[in-house]
Structures are given as structure tokens and as C-alpha cells.
């Protein structure tokens, strides 16, 4: 079984790229972020023709998340219960796989803009609410996978310039502490379970030849619960879509369960 995450950065623009990728990489499920479209404009038919069903939580112009799955999905939750938030950032569903049910939570984490901004305050409040939600979900679902664009580079090795960017957005001690808090719930960073190439990143700025110079960040993550950790056999970043014409600035991350 394979599960992926990809900040698609406009599904309207990059639907052909997604369909091509799914044909080449027939994952069981993928969490998408930054759909930038409303639910009524979601391409259900095109994905169904490719062998996938989907549930989504869209928003006009900004944000938006979806779970696209080869398997039936149930018990769908949109946004964090109890959090007053107009932004479409979270969708959770149970994948009814042949290996048994797997709870998938897909999130587009708040960017936060800058540590001295109101958006950073919102980010920290949102992260605290997410941790409480994930904790409650883990109490109900032993096999749980949390995926998404976390907008956090959890360690220095996850940044192309850890010293120059120290303390800036994605690199602050507060954001890293919240990432650790998710791990402390009983989750594991699947990518770091395996030996990886140095300077492995999942996002590169469109500007200043960011991708060509590998000036990137690893901010797209897949966290797995203990019950499914033992079955995790690989986790990789697929850089190939970043080479597409008009690519997303993010690359897909894929976890494999044996």
C-alpha cells in the first residue's frame, strides 16, 4: 500500500499533471493541498475515470484540501472540530483498504508569514488545536497517517540555509516544538525512518532558480502511528513533477507500507 501527499498549488492548473502522476504512480491514496477551487468545481469525474474516488473541502481562490483514494472512504471530517476557522485546511477520512481500515488526516498547515505577525499567532493557535484533534483521532484509530504541507522545516537538515534562515518562518523554535508535539503523541516522521540523500527537500521557491540550485525546504511530511510504523518500508520525495512545465512549487512525498 502506498499513500502520498502533494501540495498541488491549484488543481485547476495542474489536474493534467496529477492525472499523469497517478497513472505512473498508482498510489492507494493521496492527500492534496492548496486546491484553490470550490467543491462544485472539483474534478470528481476525471479522477473517477482514472480509478479514484475523492472527498474534498474546497475554498475559492485559497487553501482547499482533498483525499483521493482507490478504496472506499468513510467517516469524513472537514476542518478541526471546535475550532472557529473559515479556512479549508483539514480533511480526514477512513480508507477501507484490503489490509484493514487506515485513518488518513490531510492538512494544509498555516504558513504564518513571519514570527511577528498576526498570522503567526493564528498558526500557533491552529497547531495547538490540530494536536488535540490528532490525539482524539489516534484514540479511535490505531492505524493513522497524518500527511500534508506542514509549513515547518523540523530540523536544520531540512533547510538549504539553516543558519541564514534561523528563527525565520518555518524555522522558529515554536513551530519546531509543535512538530515535536505531534511526534510525542506517538507519531513517527516516515521520511526519517530511512537513510536519505543529504539536502532532501520537498519545496523550492519559483524565484532565483530555487529548484535548479536546490535551495529548498522539507516542509511536506508523512507521520505514521506506531500500529502502522512496523509496516512502513520506504518513504521518498518524487522530484520529477517539479521539472514539469508550470509545476507546483512542491513535490509529492510517498510512503510505502509492506
Residue pairs with C-beta under 8 A, 6 or more apart in sequence:
1 28
1 97
1 99
1 102
1 256
1 257
2 25
2 27
2 28
2 254
2 255
2 256
2 257
3 27
3 28
3 29
3 30
3 31
3 102
3 104
3 145
3 147
3 222
3 254
3 255
3 257
4 25
4 27
4 29
4 30
4 31
4 147
4 252
4 253
4 254
4 255
5 30
5 31
5 32
5 33
5 106
5 147
5 148
5 149
5 220
5 221
5 222
5 252
5 253
6 18
6 21
6 30
6 31
6 32
6 33
6 220
6 241
6 248
6 250
6 251
6 252
6 253
7 32
7 33
7 34
7 108
7 149
7 203
7 220
7 248
7 249
7 250
8 14
8 17
8 18
8 32
8 33
8 34
8 35
8 248
8 250
9 34
9 36
9 248
9 249
9 250
10 34
10 35
10 36
10 37
10 248
11 18
11 32
11 35
11 36
11 37
11 42
11 43
11 64
11 66
12 36
12 37
12 41
13 246
14 246
14 247
14 248
15 43
15 46
17 241
17 244
17 247
17 248
18 32
19 46
19 47
19 50
21 238
21 241
21 252
22 30
22 50
22 52
22 68
23 50
25 238
25 252
25 254
26 51
26 70
27 70
27 254
28 69
28 70
28 71
28 95
28 97
29 67
29 68
29 69
29 70
29 71
29 95
29 104
30 67
30 68
30 69
30 252
31 65
31 66
31 67
31 68
31 91
31 104
31 106
31 107
31 147
31 148
32 65
32 66
32 67
32 68
32 106
33 64
33 65
33 106
33 107
33 108
33 148
33 149
34 62
34 63
34 64
34 108
34 149
35 42
35 56
35 58
35 59
35 63
35 64
35 65
35 66
36 59
36 61
36 62
36 63
36 64
37 58
37 60
37 64
38 58
38 59
38 60
38 64
39 56
39 57
39 58
41 58
42 54
42 56
42 58
42 66
44 53
44 54
47 53
47 54
47 68
51 70
52 68
52 69
52 70
53 68
53 69
53 70
53 72
53 73
54 66
54 67
54 68
54 69
55 66
55 67
55 73
55 76
55 91
55 93
56 64
56 65
56 66
56 67
56 91
57 64
57 65
57 66
57 78
57 79
57 88
57 90
57 91
58 64
58 66
58 88
59 87
59 88
62 87
63 87
63 88
63 89
63 108
64 88
64 108
65 88
65 89
65 90
65 91
65 106
65 107
65 108
65 148
66 91
66 106
67 73
67 91
67 92
67 93
67 104
67 106
69 93
69 95
69 104
71 95
71 96
71 97
71 98
72 95
72 96
73 93
73 94
73 95
73 96
74 93
74 94
74 96
75 92
75 93
75 94
76 91
76 92
76 93
77 90
77 91
77 92
77 93
78 88
78 90
78 91
79 85
79 88
79 89
79 90
80 89
80 90
80 126
80 129
80 130
80 133
81 133
82 129
83 126
83 129
83 133
85 126
87 110
88 108
89 107
89 108
89 109
89 110
89 126
90 105
90 106
90 107
90 108
90 130
90 133
91 105
91 106
92 103
92 104
92 105
92 106
92 137
93 103
93 104
94 101
94 102
94 103
94 104
94 141
95 101
95 102
95 103
95 104
99 257
100 143
101 141
101 143
102 141
102 143
102 144
102 145
102 228
103 137
103 140
103 141
103 143
103 144
103 145
104 144
104 145
104 147
105 134
105 137
105 144
105 145
105 146
105 147
105 148
106 147
106 148
107 130
107 146
107 147
107 148
107 149
107 150
108 148
108 149
109 123
109 126
109 127
109 130
109 148
109 149
109 150
109 151
109 152
110 119
110 122
110 123
110 126
110 127
110 151
111 119
111 123
111 151
111 169
112 119
112 120
112 122
112 123
112 151
112 169
112 170
112 175
113 119
113 120
113 169
114 120
114 168
114 169
115 167
115 168
115 169
115 172
115 174
120 169
123 151
123 175
124 174
124 178
127 175
127 178
127 181
128 178
130 182
131 178
131 181
131 182
131 185
134 144
134 146
134 182
134 185
134 187
135 185
137 144
138 144
138 185
138 186
138 187
138 225
141 225
142 225
142 227
143 225
143 227
143 228
144 187
144 224
144 225
144 227
144 228
145 222
145 223
145 224
145 225
145 228
145 255
146 182
146 187
146 221
146 222
146 223
146 224
147 221
147 222
147 223
147 253
148 220
148 221
149 203
149 219
149 220
149 250
150 179
150 219
150 220
150 221
151 169
151 170
151 175
151 219
152 170
152 175
152 176
152 178
152 179
152 219
152 221
153 159
153 170
153 171
153 217
153 218
153 219
154 176
154 179
154 180
154 189
154 218
154 221
155 176
156 162
157 198
157 199
158 201
158 217
158 218
158 219
159 165
159 170
159 171
159 217
159 218
160 199
160 201
160 214
160 215
160 216
160 217
161 215
162 171
165 171
167 173
169 175
170 217
170 219
182 223
183 189
183 223
186 225
186 226
187 223
187 224
187 225
188 223
188 224
188 225
188 226
188 229
188 232
189 221
189 222
189 223
190 222
190 223
190 224
190 229
190 232
190 235
190 255
191 200
191 218
191 221
191 222
191 235
191 236
191 237
191 253
193 229
193 232
193 235
194 234
194 235
199 214
199 216
200 218
200 237
201 214
201 216
201 217
201 218
201 237
202 216
202 217
202 218
202 219
202 220
202 237
202 250
202 251
202 253
203 216
203 217
203 218
203 219
203 220
203 249
203 250
203 251
204 210
204 211
204 214
204 215
204 216
204 217
204 242
204 249
205 215
205 216
205 249
206 249
208 215
209 215
210 216
210 249
211 242
211 243
218 237
220 237
220 250
220 251
220 253
221 253
222 235
222 253
222 255
224 232
224 255
228 257
231 257
231 258
232 255
232 256
232 257
232 258
233 256
233 257
233 258
234 254
234 255
234 256
235 253
235 254
235 255
235 256
236 253
236 254
237 251
237 252
237 253
237 254
238 251
238 252
238 253
238 254
239 251
240 251
241 247
241 248
241 251
241 252
242 248
242 249
242 250
242 251
